[in-house]
Amino acid sequence: MGFLSTSSEFIDFVRELFQRPETEACREISAYIGGTLHNYLIVAQKYEDSGAAFVVGIDVTDRRLAEAALRDAEAKYRSIFENATEGIFQTSLDGRYLSVNPALAKIYGYDSPQELIESITNVATQLYVNPARREEFVRLFAAAPMSEA
């Protein structure tokens, strides 16, 4: 971790470690390596009557990038779900709406998705002309092979 000696965040972390009475510290810091920003989880523990410290750094850059990609994907999905003109929904196996988008609420004549979710407690009996069709749909869906994307 010699490169961290050039990181002002790391230098501040070590300085604060020795200024505090606690014997342990943990912080996430950033450092440039070869012109690329990396994130590290740094854990330190003082020893020898707080005259020295053992420091371990774990590169969490890939994890932070994955978290950012997940946030972006969630925001994209949320935008599609909320702004679609078609009704989109999720139901539980027992027929309760788990989520509905504003378009579906509007199609059914409700003022909000929450109002629709609270009003329809069993899609099989409240929406299907023949409740057995819902059971058939659930059975076929459960039997369908899952693809790995």
C-alpha positions, 0 to 999 in steps of 0.5 A: 500500500506504499502508493497510499502515502501519496493519498491525502485521504490516507495520510489524514486517516493515519494522522487521525488514527494516532490522534484519537484514543480509540485503538481501531479505525475504518474508513473508505478512501480514494486514491489514484493509481496509474491515473485511475481512481480506486476506492479502498476500505482501510482498516487499522489497529494500533499496537505497541502502546499506540506507537505503531499501527497495522493497516489493511486495505481492500480494493473495493473499486469493482464493488463501487462500480457494480453498485453504481451500475445497479443504481443506474439500472434500477433508475432506468427500470423505475423510469420505464415502469413509471412512465410507460403508457401500458399497464405494468404490474406484479402480483403475488401467487395468491393474487395480490398486486405487489406493484402497479404503474400509474398507467394501469391505475389509470386504465382501471379508473383509479387515481393512484397505483396505491389506491388500486393495490388497496382495492384489488385484493385478489385478481383471480376473483376480482378481475378474471371473468373465469378465475380458473384462467388465473390458476392456469396462467400461474401453473403455466408460468411456473412450469416454463423454463427459466432462461439465464440472461 
